[in-house]
Every structure is written in structure tokens, then in C-alpha cells.
Amino acid sequence: MAFTPSSPSSPSGPSFPRPRFPRGPVPNQNKDEHRLNERIRVPQVRLIDENGNQVGIVPTYEALQMARDRGLDLMEISPNAQPPVCKICDYGKFKYEKKKKEQTAKKKQTVIKVKEIQLRPQTEEHDLEYKFKNVRQFLEDGDKAKITIMFRGREITYVDQGFKIMKQLTELVKDVGTVESPPKIEGKKLIMILAPASSKKTATSLVKPGQGEIVIQPAKTGIKSGIKT
């Protein structure tokens, strides 16, 4: 008679699934960028009062009590200093004013848009006129225009025709735009960038580094082009 091993008996009582924990780092539950009040765990701090006056180095518990007595918060503003620098302030008001300043600075940012027009070396004359009008409109609106002539297959032999189209466009819009980047070959593309010559260009040129943003947007009217067969 063959011996059949018996399965191990299940433990008594109901079985529960193994708990699953989320992977990755544990998110920071405290969204305050500054340590406040009881979260400041150093023995002493260099204290600044709510009026901006230097109080000096005091024990942390004493600085915290001063803030409580005035109905304010103790905020750490320079944690890497020795000792850390803390200030007595209304933290809610501090966050509100900071957010308001950020919103004001964002409104003053200048967004420079670069709209793109795509052509082919054998684009028909009436299509060129239509797209040249679009380029003029972009420049009059204060936007930059990126003109790209694409060469496919044997069309690369028509590079001279591409330069001719670029020169023709430059002459047609010279009263509203200037050549920022002259025509140059990049792979199988001939690319030129025009910038507005109006006062709007002057306004964008005065933007300091970090205050402006460049966005390239393909023009909806400049995606398709006719090809002469």
C-alpha cells in the first residue's frame, strides 16, 4: 500500500490577507517649508523679533515662549547657521504674502512664442503667398516665426530653391521682422528664425534671465503645403 503524505493542517481561526504597503519613499506629511515652534529641536537659536530687531542668542524654549506670549509663531529661517536663525512672525500671514508675491511675479513674466511654418522646396506660389501672410501676422502679433523647408529624397538637390524662398520671405516681411537666425541646413531641413521688429520685440528683449519662457508652437495653418508635380 502506497504512502500518501498528508497536507499540513491549516491553523485554527480565520485567515487574513497579508497587508500591502505602498512602494517608494514615504511622502512628507508636513508641507511647511520652514520648521515651526515645537519642530525646532535645537538648544538655542539666534532670534529676530517680529519687528526685525536682533534679540541675540537665546534658549529655544525661551524664544518659543516669547512667540506664544505675543500670539505668533517661531519660524526657522536659516537652519544651517550656527546657531540656527529664527524669527517671530505670523506664519499664516507670511505664507499669504509670499504666495501673493509669487503670483505678481508670474503675471509679469513674458512668454515668447515661436510659431512654426513648414514648407517644401517646390511649394506652389499661391501657397507661399498664403503662408507668408501667416508669418507676417505672427510678427505683427509680437511672436517669432520659425520657417522650416523640408527636403525629402531627391528634393535635397533643390537646396538653392530653399534659400531663394527664404530670401523672398525676408524681403516681404522686412518692415515687420528681422532675421534672428539666418537660413542654415540641419540634416534635411533648411531653417530660419524671424523676430518681430516692432516695440513688442523691445519689450521681450528686456526680460531678465529666468523671467521669460520660450514656447515653440506649430502653426495650425502651416502644417500642410502643396507640392508641384
C-alpha positions as CSV (number, residue, x, y, z in Angstrom):
1,M,0.0,0.0,0.0
2,A,1.5,3.3,-1.1
3,F,2.0,6.0,1.5
4,T,0.4,9.4,0.7
5,P,1.7,12.4,2.7
6,S,-1.0,14.3,4.3
7,S,-1.2,18.0,3.8
8,P,-0.4,20.2,6.8
9,S,-3.3,21.1,8.8
10,S,-4.5,24.7,8.5
11,P,-4.1,26.9,11.5
12,S,-7.2,27.3,13.6
13,G,-9.2,30.5,13.2
14,P,-9.9,32.8,10.2
15,S,-7.1,33.6,7.8
16,F,-6.3,37.3,6.8
17,P,-4.5,38.5,3.7
18,R,-1.0,39.9,4.1
19,P,-1.1,43.7,4.4
20,R,0.4,45.6,1.4
21,F,2.4,48.7,1.9
22,P,3.0,51.3,-0.8
23,R,6.4,51.2,-2.5
24,G,8.7,54.2,-2.8
25,P,9.6,56.9,-0.2
26,V,7.1,57.8,2.4
27,P,5.5,61.2,1.4
28,N,6.2,64.1,3.6
29,Q,3.0,64.8,5.5
30,N,4.2,68.2,6.7
31,K,4.0,70.7,3.8
32,D,5.6,73.6,5.7
33,E,8.9,74.6,4.1
34,H,10.1,76.1,7.4
35,R,10.3,74.4,10.8
36,L,7.9,76.0,13.3
37,N,7.6,76.1,17.0
38,E,8.0,72.7,18.6
39,R,9.6,71.3,15.5
40,I,12.7,73.4,16.2
41,R,14.7,70.9,18.2
42,V,18.0,72.8,18.9
43,P,19.1,74.0,22.3
44,Q,19.5,77.6,21.3
45,V,18.7,80.0,18.4
46,R,19.7,83.4,17.2
47,L,16.4,85.3,17.5
48,I,14.9,88.1,15.4
49,D,11.6,89.6,16.8
50,E,8.5,90.4,14.8
51,N,9.8,93.9,14.0
52,G,13.1,92.7,12.5
53,N,15.2,93.6,15.5
54,Q,18.1,91.3,16.6
55,V,17.4,89.9,20.0
56,G,20.5,87.7,20.1
57,I,21.2,84.1,21.1
58,V,18.6,82.7,23.4
59,P,17.5,79.3,24.5
60,T,14.9,77.8,22.1
61,Y,12.3,77.3,24.8
62,E,12.6,81.0,25.8
63,A,12.2,82.1,22.1
64,L,9.2,79.8,21.8
65,Q,7.6,81.3,24.9
66,M,8.2,84.8,23.6
67,A,6.4,83.9,20.4
68,R,3.5,82.4,22.3
69,D,3.1,85.4,24.6
70,R,2.6,87.5,21.5
71,G,0.2,85.1,19.8
72,L,2.7,84.5,17.0
73,D,4.9,81.6,15.7
74,L,8.6,80.9,15.9
75,M,9.9,80.2,12.4
76,E,13.3,78.9,11.5
77,I,14.7,80.9,8.6
78,S,18.3,79.8,8.4
79,P,18.7,76.2,9.7
80,N,22.4,75.9,8.6
81,A,23.6,78.8,10.7
82,Q,25.4,78.2,14.0
83,P,23.1,78.5,15.9
84,P,20.1,78.5,13.6
85,V,18.4,81.8,13.0
86,C,14.7,82.0,13.9
87,K,12.2,84.8,13.6
88,I,9.0,85.6,15.5
89,C,6.2,86.1,13.0
90,D,2.6,85.3,11.9
91,Y,3.3,82.3,9.8
92,G,-0.2,82.4,8.1
93,K,0.4,86.0,7.1
94,F,3.9,85.2,5.9
95,K,2.7,82.4,3.6
96,Y,-0.1,84.6,2.2
97,E,2.3,87.5,1.4
98,K,4.8,85.1,-0.2
99,K,2.1,83.5,-2.4
100,K,0.9,86.9,-3.4
101,K,4.4,88.0,-4.4
102,E,4.8,84.8,-6.5
103,Q,1.6,85.4,-8.3
104,T,2.6,89.0,-9.0
105,A,5.9,87.9,-10.4
106,K,4.3,85.3,-12.5
107,K,2.0,87.9,-14.1
108,K,5.0,90.0,-15.1
109,Q,6.7,87.1,-16.9
110,T,6.9,87.5,-20.6
111,V,6.2,84.4,-22.7
112,I,7.9,84.5,-26.1
113,K,6.1,82.3,-28.6
114,V,7.9,80.8,-31.6
115,K,5.4,79.7,-34.2
116,E,6.5,77.3,-36.9
117,I,5.7,77.3,-40.6
118,Q,6.7,74.2,-42.7
119,L,7.3,74.4,-46.4
120,R,8.7,72.3,-49.2
121,P,11.1,73.4,-51.9
122,Q,8.5,73.1,-54.6
123,T,5.6,74.7,-52.8
124,E,3.3,76.4,-55.3
125,E,3.3,80.2,-55.5
126,H,-0.2,80.7,-54.1
127,D,0.6,78.5,-51.1
128,L,3.7,80.5,-50.4
129,E,1.7,83.8,-50.5
130,Y,-0.8,82.4,-48.0
131,K,1.9,81.2,-45.6
132,F,3.9,84.4,-46.0
133,K,0.8,86.2,-44.8
134,N,0.8,84.0,-41.7
135,V,4.4,84.7,-41.0
136,R,3.7,88.5,-41.3
137,Q,0.7,88.1,-38.9
138,F,2.9,86.2,-36.3
139,L,5.5,89.0,-36.4
140,E,2.9,91.7,-36.1
141,D,1.5,90.0,-33.1
142,G,4.9,90.1,-31.4
143,D,5.7,86.4,-31.9
144,K,8.7,84.9,-33.5
145,A,8.4,82.7,-36.6
146,K,10.4,79.6,-37.4
147,I,10.4,78.7,-41.1
148,T,11.4,75.2,-41.9
149,I,11.8,73.9,-45.5
150,M,11.9,70.1,-45.6
151,F,13.7,68.1,-48.2
152,R,12.6,64.5,-48.9
153,G,14.5,62.1,-51.0
154,R,15.9,63.7,-54.1
155,E,14.5,67.1,-53.1
156,I,17.8,67.7,-51.4
157,T,19.1,68.8,-54.8
158,Y,16.7,71.8,-54.5
159,V,18.6,73.5,-51.7
160,D,19.2,76.6,-53.8
161,Q,15.4,76.9,-54.3
162,G,15.0,76.7,-50.5
163,F,17.4,79.6,-50.0
164,K,15.6,81.5,-52.7
165,I,12.3,81.1,-50.8
166,M,13.9,82.3,-47.6
167,K,15.3,85.4,-49.2
168,Q,11.9,86.1,-50.8
169,L,10.2,85.8,-47.4
170,T,12.8,88.1,-45.7
171,E,12.2,90.8,-48.3
172,L,8.4,90.6,-47.9
173,V,8.4,91.0,-44.1
174,K,11.4,93.2,-43.6
175,D,9.2,96.1,-42.4
176,V,7.8,94.0,-39.5
177,G,10.6,91.5,-38.8
178,T,14.3,90.9,-38.8
179,V,16.4,87.7,-39.3
180,E,17.3,86.4,-35.9
181,S,18.9,83.2,-37.2
182,P,19.8,83.1,-40.9
183,P,18.9,80.1,-43.0
184,K,21.0,77.1,-42.3
185,I,20.9,73.4,-43.2
186,E,20.2,71.0,-40.4
187,G,20.1,67.4,-41.8
188,K,17.4,67.5,-44.5
189,K,15.9,70.8,-43.3
190,L,16.6,74.4,-44.0
191,I,15.7,76.5,-41.0
192,M,15.4,80.3,-40.5
193,I,14.0,82.2,-37.5
194,L,12.5,85.7,-37.8
195,A,11.9,88.0,-34.8
196,P,9.4,90.9,-34.7
197,A,10.9,94.3,-35.4
198,S,8.2,96.3,-33.5
199,S,8.2,97.7,-30.0
200,K,6.9,94.3,-28.8
201,K,10.3,92.8,-29.6
202,T,12.0,95.5,-27.5
203,A,9.7,94.6,-24.6
204,T,10.7,90.9,-24.8
205,S,14.4,91.7,-25.1
206,L,14.3,93.5,-21.7
207,V,13.3,90.3,-19.9
208,K,15.9,89.2,-17.4
209,P,17.3,85.6,-17.5
210,G,14.9,83.3,-15.7
211,Q,11.9,85.6,-16.1
212,G,11.0,84.6,-19.6
213,E,9.8,81.4,-21.2
214,I,10.2,80.3,-24.8
215,V,7.4,78.2,-26.2
216,I,7.5,76.7,-29.7
217,Q,4.0,76.3,-31.2
218,P,3.5,74.8,-34.6
219,A,1.1,77.0,-36.6
220,K,-2.2,75.2,-37.5
221,T,-2.2,76.9,-40.9
222,G,1.4,76.0,-41.7
223,I,1.4,72.2,-41.5
224,K,0.2,71.3,-45.0
225,S,1.7,72.6,-48.2
226,G,1.1,71.9,-51.8
227,I,3.7,70.2,-54.0
228,K,4.1,70.8,-57.7
229,T,4.3,67.6,-59.6
